[in-house]
Amino acid sequence: MNRFFIDKKIKKDEEIKVDGKNFHHCIVVLKHRADDNILIFDIEENEFFCKILEIKKTFMIVQVQYLRPMKNRNEPNITVYQSIPKGKSIEDIIEKSVELGVKEFIPVISGRTIKRSNEVKQRWLEIIKTATKQCGRTDIMKISEPVAYQDIFSLNNSALKIIFYENSVNRITKEFFKPAENVSIIIGPEGGFTKEEITLANNNGFIDLSLGSTILRSSTALILSIGITKLVCTS
């Protein structure tokens, strides 16, 4: 069943007006008609079973029928600090982060970052919304404005902190992991981290770990690191 995000709080039995991109995608692209059922999720991460009551030229009226039960999840809340890669790789990384259940995504400008950005691009926000609808999440991944590498550590209070580093001597074993509600992960740019950056992370409670002997693309490192973290840290 097709899903749509509404940027407000929704209540059972209310009728809501749906227009803009949601209306276009639902009626023009997906060819929905009156009496069809769709799913809508709101800003409070609730998902509702809905019925299309009426279709006008530029909007439709939808009746909210009932709240769908939330899935029971024991996975950790993962915050990813991702050094911005060159080209459009960041778009793929953001999409994969949504699909993998990342709670918060923070772009980072590290010493070897090639492409630097000081703001969240509108394109990134659209990717998050689209990926959320497609993968079945009921929450929207938070994305923050890019931060300088050294600023990562000032407010971070996660129970488990990991920086993945290609030259780390620490291999991934259970001794470095524990079930944790909040986990922070730092992933580097194509050129990797400097020794000074790793030392700074270690001094602020981050464990450096290796993802293997081969050099990975940023997007591959992201998928592997999140997958391992979720597997080991899920209570």
Secondary structure as a PSIPRED ss2 file (coil, helix, strand):
# PSIPRED VFORMAT (PSIPRED V4.0)

   1 M C   1.000  0.000  0.000
   2 N C   1.000  0.000  0.000
   3 R E   0.000  0.000  1.000
   4 F E   0.000  0.000  1.000
   5 F E   0.000  0.000  1.000
   6 I C   1.000  0.000  0.000
   7 D C   1.000  0.000  0.000
   8 K C   1.000  0.000  0.000
   9 K C   1.000  0.000  0.000
  10 I C   1.000  0.000  0.000
  11 K C   1.000  0.000  0.000
  12 K C   1.000  0.000  0.000
  13 D C   1.000  0.000  0.000
  14 E C   1.000  0.000  0.000
  15 E E   0.000  0.000  1.000
  16 I E   0.000  0.000  1.000
  17 K E   0.000  0.000  1.000
  18 V E   0.000  0.000  1.000
  19 D E   0.000  0.000  1.000
  20 G H   0.000  1.000  0.000
  21 K H   0.000  1.000  0.000
  22 N H   0.000  1.000  0.000
  23 F H   0.000  1.000  0.000
  24 H H   0.000  1.000  0.000
  25 H H   0.000  1.000  0.000
  26 C H   0.000  1.000  0.000
  27 I H   0.000  1.000  0.000
  28 V H   0.000  1.000  0.000
  29 V H   0.000  1.000  0.000
  30 L C   1.000  0.000  0.000
  31 K C   1.000  0.000  0.000
  32 H C   1.000  0.000  0.000
  33 R C   1.000  0.000  0.000
  34 A C   1.000  0.000  0.000
  35 D C   1.000  0.000  0.000
  36 D C   1.000  0.000  0.000
  37 N E   0.000  0.000  1.000
  38 I E   0.000  0.000  1.000
  39 L E   0.000  0.000  1.000
  40 I E   0.000  0.000  1.000
  41 F E   0.000  0.000  1.000
  42 D C   1.000  0.000  0.000
  43 I C   1.000  0.000  0.000
  44 E C   1.000  0.000  0.000
  45 E C   1.000  0.000  0.000
  46 N C   1.000  0.000  0.000
  47 E E   0.000  0.000  1.000
  48 F E   0.000  0.000  1.000
  49 F E   0.000  0.000  1.000
  50 C E   0.000  0.000  1.000
  51 K E   0.000  0.000  1.000
  52 I E   0.000  0.000  1.000
  53 L E   0.000  0.000  1.000
  54 E E   0.000  0.000  1.000
  55 I E   0.000  0.000  1.000
  56 K C   1.000  0.000  0.000
  57 K C   1.000  0.000  0.000
  58 T C   1.000  0.000  0.000
  59 F E   0.000  0.000  1.000
  60 M E   0.000  0.000  1.000
  61 I E   0.000  0.000  1.000
  62 V E   0.000  0.000  1.000
  63 Q E   0.000  0.000  1.000
  64 V E   0.000  0.000  1.000
  65 Q E   0.000  0.000  1.000
  66 Y E   0.000  0.000  1.000
  67 L E   0.000  0.000  1.000
  68 R C   1.000  0.000  0.000
  69 P C   1.000  0.000  0.000
  70 M C   1.000  0.000  0.000
  71 K C   1.000  0.000  0.000
  72 N C   1.000  0.000  0.000
  73 R C   1.000  0.000  0.000
  74 N C   1.000  0.000  0.000
  75 E C   1.000  0.000  0.000
  76 P C   1.000  0.000  0.000
  77 N E   0.000  0.000  1.000
  78 I E   0.000  0.000  1.000
  79 T E   0.000  0.000  1.000
  80 V E   0.000  0.000  1.000
  81 Y E   0.000  0.000  1.000
  82 Q E   0.000  0.000  1.000
  83 S E   0.000  0.000  1.000
  84 I C   1.000  0.000  0.000
  85 P C   1.000  0.000  0.000
  86 K C   1.000  0.000  0.000
  87 G C   1.000  0.000  0.000
  88 K C   1.000  0.000  0.000
  89 S H   0.000  1.000  0.000
  90 I H   0.000  1.000  0.000
  91 E H   0.000  1.000  0.000
  92 D H   0.000  1.000  0.000
  93 I H   0.000  1.000  0.000
  94 I H   0.000  1.000  0.000
  95 E H   0.000  1.000  0.000
  96 K H   0.000  1.000  0.000
  97 S H   0.000  1.000  0.000
  98 V H   0.000  1.000  0.000
  99 E H   0.000  1.000  0.000
 100 L C   1.000  0.000  0.000
 101 G C   1.000  0.000  0.000
 102 V C   1.000  0.000  0.000
 103 K C   1.000  0.000  0.000
 104 E E   0.000  0.000  1.000
 105 F E   0.000  0.000  1.000
 106 I E   0.000  0.000  1.000
 107 P E   0.000  0.000  1.000
 108 V E   0.000  0.000  1.000
 109 I E   0.000  0.000  1.000
 110 S C   1.000  0.000  0.000
 111 G C   1.000  0.000  0.000
 112 R C   1.000  0.000  0.000
 113 T C   1.000  0.000  0.000
 114 I C   1.000  0.000  0.000
 115 K C   1.000  0.000  0.000
 116 R C   1.000  0.000  0.000
 117 S C   1.000  0.000  0.000
 118 N C   1.000  0.000  0.000
 119 E C   1.000  0.000  0.000
 120 V C   1.000  0.000  0.000
 121 K C   1.000  0.000  0.000
 122 Q H   0.000  1.000  0.000
 123 R H   0.000  1.000  0.000
 124 W H   0.000  1.000  0.000
 125 L H   0.000  1.000  0.000
 126 E H   0.000  1.000  0.000
 127 I H   0.000  1.000  0.000
 128 I H   0.000  1.000  0.000
 129 K H   0.000  1.000  0.000
 130 T H   0.000  1.000  0.000
 131 A H   0.000  1.000  0.000
 132 T H   0.000  1.000  0.000
 133 K H   0.000  1.000  0.000
 134 Q H   0.000  1.000  0.000
 135 C H   0.000  1.000  0.000
 136 G C   1.000  0.000  0.000
 137 R C   1.000  0.000  0.000
 138 T C   1.000  0.000  0.000
 139 D C   1.000  0.000  0.000
 140 I C   1.000  0.000  0.000
 141 M C   1.000  0.000  0.000
 142 K E   0.000  0.000  1.000
 143 I E   0.000  0.000  1.000
 144 S C   1.000  0.000  0.000
 145 E C   1.000  0.000  0.000
 146 P C   1.000  0.000  0.000
 147 V E   0.000  0.000  1.000
 148 A E   0.000  0.000  1.000
 149 Y H   0.000  1.000  0.000
 150 Q H   0.000  1.000  0.000
 151 D H   0.000  1.000  0.000
 152 I H   0.000  1.000  0.000
 153 F H   0.000  1.000  0.000
 154 S C   1.000  0.000  0.000
 155 L C   1.000  0.000  0.000
 156 N C   1.000  0.000  0.000
 157 N C   1.000  0.000  0.000
 158 S C   1.000  0.000  0.000
 159 A C   1.000  0.000  0.000
 160 L E   0.000  0.000  1.000
 161 K E   0.000  0.000  1.000
 162 I E   0.000  0.000  1.000
 163 I E   0.000  0.000  1.000
 164 F E   0.000  0.000  1.000
 165 Y C   1.000  0.000  0.000
 166 E C   1.000  0.000  0.000
 167 N C   1.000  0.000  0.000
 168 S C   1.000  0.000  0.000
 169 V C   1.000  0.000  0.000
 170 N C   1.000  0.000  0.000
 171 R C   1.000  0.000  0.000
 172 I C   1.000  0.000  0.000
 173 T C   1.000  0.000  0.000
 174 K H   0.000  1.000  0.000
 175 E H   0.000  1.000  0.000
 176 F H   0.000  1.000  0.000
 177 F C   1.000  0.000  0.000
 178 K C   1.000  0.000  0.000
 179 P C   1.000  0.000  0.000
 180 A C   1.000  0.000  0.000
 181 E C   1.000  0.000  0.000
 182 N E   0.000  0.000  1.000
 183 V E   0.000  0.000  1.000
 184 S E   0.000  0.000  1.000
 185 I E   0.000  0.000  1.000
 186 I E   0.000  0.000  1.000
 187 I E   0.000  0.000  1.000
 188 G C   1.000  0.000  0.000
 189 P C   1.000  0.000  0.000
 190 E C   1.000  0.000  0.000
 191 G C   1.000  0.000  0.000
 192 G C   1.000  0.000  0.000
 193 F C   1.000  0.000  0.000
 194 T C   1.000  0.000  0.000
 195 K H   0.000  1.000  0.000
 196 E H   0.000  1.000  0.000
 197 E H   0.000  1.000  0.000
 198 I H   0.000  1.000  0.000
 199 T H   0.000  1.000  0.000
 200 L H   0.000  1.000  0.000
 201 A H   0.000  1.000  0.000
 202 N H   0.000  1.000  0.000
 203 N H   0.000  1.000  0.000
 204 N C   1.000  0.000  0.000
 205 G C   1.000  0.000  0.000
 206 F C   1.000  0.000  0.000
 207 I E   0.000  0.000  1.000
 208 D E   0.000  0.000  1.000
 209 L E   0.000  0.000  1.000
 210 S C   1.000  0.000  0.000
 211 L C   1.000  0.000  0.000
 212 G C   1.000  0.000  0.000
 213 S C   1.000  0.000  0.000
 214 T C   1.000  0.000  0.000
 215 I C   1.000  0.000  0.000
 216 L C   1.000  0.000  0.000
 217 R C   1.000  0.000  0.000
 218 S H   0.000  1.000  0.000
 219 S H   0.000  1.000  0.000
 220 T H   0.000  1.000  0.000
 221 A H   0.000  1.000  0.000
 222 L H   0.000  1.000  0.000
 223 I H   0.000  1.000  0.000
 224 L H   0.000  1.000  0.000
 225 S H   0.000  1.000  0.000
 226 I H   0.000  1.000  0.000
 227 G H   0.000  1.000  0.000
 228 I H   0.000  1.000  0.000
 229 T H   0.000  1.000  0.000
 230 K H   0.000  1.000  0.000
 231 L H   0.000  1.000  0.000
 232 V H   0.000  1.000  0.000
 233 C H   0.000  1.000  0.000
 234 T C   1.000  0.000  0.000
 235 S C   1.000  0.000  0.000
